[in-house]
Amino acid sequence: MIRVVATGTFDILHPGHLYYLEESRRLGDELYVIVARDANVKHKPRPILPEDQRLRMVRALKPVDHALLGDLHDMFRPIAEIGPDIITLGFNQHFSEEGLRQKLLDRGLGADVVRISGYPGPLASSSKIIEHILNTRGPTRPAGPAGEGE
């Protein structure tokens, strides 16, 4: 059985996330997804959705067999516990494949690292979706009575 691990923040789920997870799942028999903890997201703006909500959304996706939150102090701890054959990276994740392979080997983990290409459609990143909302809906307006303005 080939075990695959995909990782990410998964803030504001979109087709790019689903594509990444579908392509990751195709590489093996079982897909584990490690969802970044709020406190560990430092390379981009803080997530809009809290980690428990992001985890719940990822767990509900068809390609995902198991989903868990990352470790607050050691990103390699859940990987060691899962023991994957393959770790996938999204096209825009900030890790270098070679650097990650070396860090895994240093910890006695022999998983291969595979970069998944980007989703070929528009609005395939949370930041692009936020930018599109701001550009098309304008500044936030106070909500009207029960549901207006949503």
C-alpha positions as CSV (number, residue, x, y, z in Angstrom):
1,M,0.0,0.0,0.0
2,I,1.4,3.4,-1.0
3,R,0.7,6.1,1.5
4,V,0.8,9.8,0.4
5,V,0.9,12.9,2.5
6,A,-0.2,16.3,1.3
7,T,0.2,19.4,3.4
8,G,-1.1,23.0,3.2
9,T,-3.1,25.8,4.8
10,F,-6.3,25.1,2.8
11,D,-7.8,28.5,3.6
12,I,-10.9,29.3,1.6
13,L,-11.2,26.0,-0.3
14,H,-11.1,26.4,-4.1
15,P,-10.6,24.2,-7.3
16,G,-6.8,24.5,-6.9
17,H,-6.9,22.8,-3.5
18,L,-9.2,20.0,-4.9
19,Y,-6.9,19.5,-7.9
20,Y,-3.8,19.3,-5.6
21,L,-5.5,16.7,-3.4
22,E,-6.9,14.7,-6.4
23,E,-3.5,14.6,-8.0
24,S,-1.8,13.6,-4.7
25,R,-4.4,10.8,-4.2
26,R,-3.6,9.4,-7.7
27,L,-0.1,8.8,-6.6
28,G,-1.0,6.2,-4.0
29,D,-3.6,4.1,-2.2
30,E,-4.2,6.3,0.9
31,L,-4.1,10.1,1.3
32,Y,-3.3,11.8,4.5
33,V,-3.6,15.6,4.7
34,I,-1.8,17.7,7.3
35,V,-3.5,21.0,7.7
36,A,-1.3,23.9,8.9
37,R,-1.9,25.2,12.4
38,D,-2.9,28.9,12.6
39,A,0.2,29.6,14.7
40,N,2.5,28.0,12.2
41,V,1.4,30.0,9.1
42,K,4.1,32.6,8.9
43,H,5.1,32.7,5.2
44,K,1.8,34.4,4.1
45,P,-1.1,36.3,5.6
46,R,-2.8,34.6,8.5
47,P,-5.7,32.3,7.5
48,I,-9.1,33.7,7.4
49,L,-10.8,30.5,8.6
50,P,-9.6,29.0,11.9
51,E,-7.7,25.7,11.8
52,D,-10.6,23.6,13.2
53,Q,-12.9,24.8,10.3
54,R,-10.2,24.3,7.7
55,L,-9.6,20.8,9.0
56,R,-13.3,20.0,8.9
57,M,-13.6,21.1,5.3
58,V,-10.5,19.1,4.2
59,R,-11.9,16.0,6.0
60,A,-15.1,16.3,3.9
61,L,-13.3,16.1,0.6
62,K,-13.6,12.9,-1.4
63,P,-9.9,12.3,-2.2
64,V,-8.9,12.6,1.5
65,D,-8.7,9.4,3.6
66,H,-7.3,11.0,6.7
67,A,-6.8,14.6,7.8
68,L,-5.1,16.0,10.9
69,L,-3.7,19.3,12.2
70,G,0.0,19.8,12.0
71,D,2.2,19.8,15.1
72,L,2.7,23.1,16.8
73,H,6.5,22.6,17.3
74,D,7.8,20.0,14.9
75,M,6.4,19.7,11.4
76,F,8.1,16.3,10.9
77,R,6.4,14.6,13.9
78,P,3.1,13.8,12.1
79,I,5.0,12.7,9.0
80,A,7.1,10.3,11.2
81,E,3.9,8.9,12.7
82,I,2.2,8.5,9.3
83,G,5.3,7.0,7.6
84,P,4.4,8.0,4.0
85,D,6.0,6.8,0.8
86,I,5.4,10.1,-0.9
87,I,5.0,13.7,0.3
88,T,3.4,16.1,-2.3
89,L,3.9,19.8,-2.5
90,G,1.6,22.2,-4.2
91,F,3.0,24.3,-7.1
92,N,3.3,27.4,-4.9
93,Q,4.5,25.9,-1.6
94,H,7.7,27.5,-0.4
95,F,9.7,24.3,0.2
96,S,12.4,23.1,-2.2
97,E,11.9,19.4,-3.1
98,E,15.6,18.7,-2.6
99,G,15.9,20.6,0.7
100,L,12.8,18.8,2.0
101,R,14.2,15.4,0.9
102,Q,17.4,16.1,2.8
103,K,15.6,17.1,6.0
104,L,13.5,14.0,5.8
105,L,16.6,11.8,5.3
106,D,18.3,13.6,8.3
107,R,15.3,12.4,10.4
108,G,15.4,8.9,9.0
109,L,12.4,9.3,6.8
110,G,12.8,8.1,3.2
111,A,9.7,9.5,1.6
112,D,9.9,10.7,-1.9
113,V,8.9,14.4,-2.6
114,V,6.7,15.2,-5.6
115,R,5.6,18.7,-6.7
116,I,2.1,18.8,-8.1
117,S,1.5,21.3,-10.9
118,G,-0.9,24.2,-10.6
119,Y,-4.5,24.0,-11.4
120,P,-5.1,25.3,-15.0
121,G,-8.1,27.4,-14.2
122,P,-8.7,31.0,-12.9
123,L,-9.2,31.9,-9.3
124,A,-7.1,28.9,-8.0
125,S,-5.6,30.6,-5.0
126,S,-7.1,32.0,-1.8
127,S,-5.3,35.3,-2.4
128,K,-6.7,35.6,-6.0
129,I,-10.2,34.9,-4.7
130,I,-9.9,37.5,-2.0
131,E,-8.6,40.1,-4.5
132,H,-11.4,39.2,-6.9
133,I,-14.0,39.7,-4.2
134,L,-12.6,43.0,-3.2
135,N,-12.4,44.2,-6.8
136,T,-15.9,43.1,-7.8
137,R,-17.8,43.7,-4.5
138,G,-16.0,46.8,-3.4
139,P,-15.4,47.8,0.2
140,T,-17.4,46.0,2.8
141,R,-20.8,47.5,3.6
142,P,-22.8,47.0,6.8
143,A,-25.2,44.2,6.5
144,G,-28.9,45.0,6.2
145,P,-31.7,43.2,8.0
146,A,-31.4,39.4,8.3
147,G,-29.3,38.3,5.4
148,E,-29.2,41.4,3.2
149,G,-25.8,42.2,1.9
150,E,-24.6,38.5,1.9
